[in-house]
Amino acid sequence: MKLAILKIFTVLWLMGMYLTLMITFIVAYQSPQKAVRVVVNNYNEANTEMLMLLAALFITTLGTAFLISDIRRDFLDRRVKLLSRMAD
């Protein structure tokens, strides 16, 4: 159960980061100067956000490793089943 939650968090976090990057790009692209100004300490929150991002980076890296191992294991299982069918 804990691994499932970690994998879900990983996928949602990566999708969230992608959406944030895409929205920032689209806003910049639509502006006449093709640029945006990003302020990271408007409310004195930069240190807290940095800690959150570092923790999320660790968790996401761990989750990605688990997802890759699941994909690899599933691929190998399917390959073994295919080879056993071919041998029959």
N, C-alpha and C positions, 0 to 999 in steps of 0.2 A: 504493500500500500504506500509506504514512504517513497519507494522508487517511482511509483506511478505519479505521485504528487510532484516529485522532483522533475520528472520528464514533462509533465504538463506545464510546470513553471518555466522550464527551459524554453519550450516552444512559444509560450505566450510572451516571455521576456524578449526573445529574439524577434517575434512579430511586432511587438511594441516598439523596439528600437528601430526596426525597418520603417514602420509607419511614421515615427518621429522624424527620421531622416528624410523620408519622402515628402512629408508636409513641409518641412523646412526648405527643401529644394523647390517645391512647387511655389511656395510663397516668394522665394527669392527669384524664381524664373519669371513670375508674373509681375514683379515690380519693375519700374522703368530702368532702374540702375542694375538690375539683375543681381541684387545683393540684399542681405538682411543683416541686422545687427543682433547678435545674441549676447544677452547679459546673463551671467551665471551667478551673480551675487547681489541681485536687486533687493532681496529681503534678508540679507546676511545668512543665506542658507547654503553657501557653497561647500563648507566643511562637512555638513551633514549629508549633502548629496554625494560628495566624494566618498564618504564611508559607505553609503548605500550602494553606490555603483561598484566599489571594490568588492563588497560582499556579494552582490549580484553576479559579478564577473566570476567569482569563485564557484558559486552555486551553478551558474550556467555552464561553466567549463565541465564541472562534474556531471551535470545532466547530459551534456552533449556526449561525453565519453560513454555514459550508460546507453544512450540512444544508438550510438555507433556500434557498440558491442551487441545490442539487441538485433540490429540490422544485419550485422556480420553473422551472428549465430543463426538467424532465420535463413539467410542466404545459404549457409553451409548445410542446414537441415534440408532445405529444398533440393540442393544439389545431390546430397546423399540419397534422398528418396528417388530422384530422377535416375541416378546411376544404378540403384538397385532395381528399378523397373526395367531399365535397359538390359540388365544382366539376366533377367527372367525370361 
